[in-house]
Amino acid sequence: MIGGTRGLGLELARAAHVLGARVTVGGRDREVADEAARSVGEECRANVCDLTDWSSIETFISACGPIDHLILTAVDRDVRPLTDYRPEESARAILMKTVGYATAIHHALPRFRPNASVVMFGGLSAWRPAPGSTTLSTANSAIIGLMNSLALEVAPVRVNTIVPGAVGDSAATLNAPPENRGAFEALRTRTPTRRLVTTKNVVAATFALLDNDGINALPLVVDGGIIRT
Ligand SMILES: NC(=O)c1ccc[n+]([C@@H]2O[C@H](COP(=O)([O-])OP(=O)(O)OC[C@H]3O[C@@H](n4cnc5c(N)ncnc54)[C@H](OP(=O)(O)O)[C@@H]3O)[C@@H](O)[C@H]2O)c1
């Protein structure tokens, strides 16, 4: 679980651990990763993985045993308008979510078990941009292309994508700057279900992709139907 030290990744790690999976969480900082693993449970392991540091990705994957599922949730949010565009920061965030994800899958190839699968995390901003989302929209669009290609290239390993809308109870939403809160409320009222999706919704959708070996190359949108409005 790369990006398993916080947020949706950490909740997925907890849910998988409860079901008896042997989970390894990865993030950039050793102490943060160790603390995350401790909070999951005794069997959970932690290792450092920086998706912008190619050798760190190889080291992380090589410390894993055989892999049933590789889940990539990591994100480095660079949210700003184009008038304040910062190429270095944008490039780092996009590379992490594209080349970083692909590099992790590359190194995992010899370790995948026969029924293995990959789940990558994109975001609705690929199709429904929000103010300041240019970098994230770019990265999240690329995830779909990456999935389409890899689902053929690494077959029979399945490759799917979770595409969350704004997750109402996630830190990313709850800690958004006050000026953005109105946007989330507007989003909620426009959502056909009249509520933002929850972490629990996203975790359940991820398990559907992991467990169902008939699902492959699917961008599973978890957004309460707002994409249709
Ligand atoms: N939350 C939402 O409302 C929402 C909406 C749409 C899409 N999504 C997508 O869902 C996924 C999870 O989002 P979230 O809100 O749960 O994220 P989050 O709470 O911000 O957590 C981000 C995770 O990414 C890791 N990370 C950041 N940079 C990294 C790097 N260079 N290498 C390795 N790990 C790195 C962080 O670990 P360290 O800091 O320990 O390195 C952390 O575990 C993301 O892909 C996001 O785009 C979320």
The ligand as an ORCA input file, in Angstrom:
! r2SCAN-3c Opt
* xyz 0 1
  N      -9.541     12.640     -0.246
  C     -10.288     12.981     -1.288
  O     -11.316     13.675     -1.164
  C      -9.920     12.511     -2.667
  C     -10.673     12.955     -3.769
  C     -10.318     12.528     -5.048
  C      -9.229     11.694     -5.227
  N      -8.506     11.288     -4.136
  C      -7.339     10.423     -4.384
  O      -7.316      9.392     -3.416
  C      -5.961      9.104     -3.066
  C      -5.793      9.203     -1.548
  O      -6.106     10.536     -1.172
  P      -6.033     10.999      0.368
  O      -6.830     12.236      0.486
  O      -6.327      9.848      1.244
  O      -4.473     11.376      0.472
  P      -3.687     11.977      1.737
  O      -4.470     11.816      2.989
  O      -3.218     13.338      1.350
  O      -2.422     11.007      1.826
  C      -1.483     11.042      0.825
  C      -0.569      9.850      0.974
  O       0.394      9.902     -0.102
  C       1.682      9.702      0.448
  N       2.673     10.375     -0.396
  C       2.721     11.691     -0.737
  N       3.802     11.903     -1.522
  C       4.417     10.695     -1.675
  C       5.570     10.263     -2.376
  N       6.339     11.101     -3.087
  N       5.911      8.953     -2.311
  C       5.167      8.078     -1.598
  N       4.058      8.428     -0.904
  C       3.692      9.726     -0.953
  C       1.581     10.274      1.866
  O       2.548      9.656      2.676
  P       3.775     10.434      3.393
  O       3.368     11.870      3.589
  O       3.955      9.667      4.663
  O       4.906     10.273      2.427
  C       0.189      9.835      2.282
  O       0.220      8.512      2.784
  C      -5.086     10.100     -3.828
  O      -4.526      9.470     -4.953
  C      -6.041     11.203     -4.219
  O      -5.664     11.844     -5.425
  C      -8.812     11.678     -2.874
*
